[in-house]
Amino acid sequence: MKKSKEILLQELRMIPIKTSREIKIMREAGKKLFLIMGCLLKKTASGVKLSEIEELALVLIKKAGGVPNFNKVSSYKWATCINVNNGVVHGVPDNYKIKPGDLISIDVGMLFKGYNADIARTVLVPKSDQRDPQMGKFLSGGEKALKEAVQAAKPGNRIGHISEAIEKSLKASGLKPIESFVGHGIGKDLHEEPQIPGFLRESAKTTNLIKSGMVFCIEVIYVKKNLQVRLAEDGWTVETEDGGIAGLFEDMIAITPEGPLVLTKA
């Protein structure tokens, strides 16, 4: 029987399979990066400059035995990407001073024993001791979508099932996935195959089969209103055109015979 064009194309997009030794190293890297993220989030407070969070990241990555990997991307000079309010991705950690009510997303990675790790979280800097229900719903919607996407990443499913889980979960929360940016495979290279969109571009049946030994960074990149984005004056930060808020949640996972294993946790 002849193979369809779609199947042949998928076979060309080969996804690296990691050994148990490689996954063990990446689990160690992910745990260290998770703890680093916790420290960065604690630092994220009113009056703190984004550059101070960047400086702390550099110190903590070195202390953990790793080296920054984001600054290995051509022309990018920083260890973190920090976005404020309508910043979507690739925010430059400049001297902006955080204010009460700001929505801050931190994306940080490191290279550890030859392997990359990557994680992102979004938090609200409160204006007072009172909670903001609308912002809480916005953040919990992103967290829920990430959790459901991870659950969909199991052997026998396809990459499209991860994308579908993100899209369905976000829409159920009244939110929208940004279509310009994707999650990705990760390993010796920061960005490997496959690309993992936050929405279903094609039938899930035509996307790559998920197999044990694959390692992914699942990214939930989303907004509440308009999907249109633009490049900011700094040449890196991607922001929403209408000034609407954006969120970013990311975990690194390994596919095991038993299902997905979140590597970026303690």
Long-range contacts (C-beta under 8 A, 24 or more apart in sequence): 6-206, 7-206, 10-206, 10-207, 10-208, 10-209, 13-193, 13-194, 13-208, 14-193, 15-185, 15-192, 15-193, 15-194, 15-208, 15-211, 15-214, 16-185, 16-187, 16-192, 16-193, 16-214, 16-215, 17-211, 17-212, 17-213, 17-214, 18-187, 18-213, 18-214, 18-215, 18-254, 19-213, 22-115, 22-187, 23-213, 23-215, 23-254, 23-261, 23-263, 25-112, 25-113, 25-114, 25-115, 26-115, 26-117, 26-186, 26-187, 26-215, 26-252, 26-254, 26-263, 27-254, 27-261, 27-263, 28-112, 28-113, 29-66, 29-110, 29-112, 29-113, 29-115, 29-116, 29-117, 29-263, 30-117, 30-119, 30-252, 30-262, 30-263, 30-264, 30-265, 31-263, 31-264, 31-265, 31-266, 32-64, 32-65, 32-66, 32-110, 32-112, 32-117, 33-64, 33-66, 33-108, 33-109, 33-110, 33-117, 33-118, 33-119, 33-252, 33-264, 34-119, 34-264, 34-265, 34-266, 35-64, 35-266, 36-60, 36-61, 36-64, 36-108, 36-110, 37-106, 37-108, 37-119, 37-121, 37-264, 40-80, 40-106, 40-108, 41-106, 41-121, 41-123, 44-98, 44-104, 44-106, 44-123, 44-125, 45-98, 45-125, 46-98, 46-99, 46-100, 46-102, 46-125, 47-97, 47-98, 48-97, 48-98, 49-94, 49-95, 49-96, 49-97, 49-98, 50-82, 50-84, 50-91, 50-92, 50-93, 50-94, 50-95, 50-96, 50-98, 51-93, 51-94, 51-95, 53-80, 53-82, 53-93, 53-106, 54-78, 54-79, 54-80, 54-82, 54-93, 57-108, 61-108, 61-110, 64-110, 64-112, 65-112, 65-113, 66-110, 66-111, 66-112, 66-117, 67-110, 67-111, 68-109, 68-110, 68-111, 69-109, 69-110, 69-111, 69-116, 69-118, 69-190, 70-107, 70-108, 70-109, 70-190, 72-111, 72-190, 73-190, 76-236, 79-108, 79-109, 79-110, 80-106, 80-107, 80-108, 81-106, 81-107, 81-108, 81-236, 82-106, 82-107, 83-107, 83-237, 83-239, 83-246, 83-248, 85-243, 85-245, 85-246, 86-239, 86-240, 86-242, 86-243, 86-244, 86-245, 86-246, 87-232, 87-237, 87-238, 87-239, 87-246, 88-178, 88-181, 88-221, 88-223, 88-229, 88-238, 88-239, 88-240, 88-246, 88-248, 89-181, 89-221, 89-238, 89-248, 90-236, 90-237, 90-238, 91-236, 91-237, 92-234, 92-236, 92-237, 94-234, 98-125, 99-125, 100-125, 100-126, 100-127, 100-128, 101-125, 101-126, 101-127, 103-135, 103-245, 103-246, 103-247, 105-246, 105-247, 105-248, 107-248, 107-250, 109-190, 114-188, 115-187, 115-188, 116-186, 116-187, 116-188, 116-189, 116-190, 117-186, 117-252, 117-263, 117-264, 118-186, 118-190, 118-217, 118-250, 118-252, 118-264, 119-250, 119-251, 119-252, 119-264, 120-219, 120-248, 120-249, 120-250, 121-248, 121-249, 121-250, 122-247, 122-248, 122-249, 137-173, 137-174, 138-175, 138-224, 138-245, 138-247, 139-247, 140-173, 141-169, 141-170, 141-173, 141-174, 141-175, 141-222, 141-247, 142-170, 142-175, 142-220, 142-222, 142-247, 142-248, 142-249, 143-249, 144-169, 144-173, 145-169, 145-170, 145-173, 145-175, 145-220, 145-222, 145-249, 146-218, 146-220, 146-249, 146-250, 146-251, 149-218, 149-220, 150-218, 150-251, 150-253, 150-260, 150-262, 151-259, 151-260, 153-210, 153-216, 153-218, 153-253, 153-255, 153-259, 153-260, 154-210, 154-255, 154-259, 154-260, 155-210, 155-211, 155-212, 155-255, 155-257, 155-259, 156-209, 156-210, 157-209, 157-210, 158-204, 158-205, 158-207, 158-208, 158-209, 158-210, 159-194, 159-196, 159-204, 159-207, 159-208, 159-210, 160-200, 160-201, 160-202, 160-203, 160-204, 160-205, 160-206, 160-207, 161-204, 161-210, 162-196, 162-210, 162-216, 162-218, 163-196, 163-197, 163-198, 163-199, 163-200, 163-201, 163-204, 163-207, 164-200, 164-204, 166-198, 166-199, 166-218, 166-220, 167-198, 167-199, 167-200, 170-198, 170-220, 170-222, 174-224, 175-222, 175-223, 175-224, 175-247, 176-222, 176-223, 176-224, 176-225, 176-227, 177-220, 177-221, 177-222, 178-221, 178-222, 178-223, 178-227, 178-229, 178-246, 179-227, 180-229, 180-238, 181-219, 181-221, 181-238, 182-219, 183-216, 183-217, 183-218, 183-219, 183-250, 184-216, 184-217, 184-219, 185-214, 185-215, 185-216, 185-217, 186-215, 186-216, 186-217, 186-252, 187-215, 198-222, 210-255, 211-255, 212-255, 212-256, 212-257, 213-254, 213-255, 214-254, 214-255, 215-252, 215-253, 215-254, 215-255, 215-263, 216-252, 216-253, 216-255, 217-250, 217-251, 217-252, 217-253, 218-250, 218-251, 218-253, 219-248, 219-249, 219-250, 220-247, 220-248, 220-249, 220-250, 221-246, 221-247, 221-248, 222-246, 222-247, 222-248, 223-247
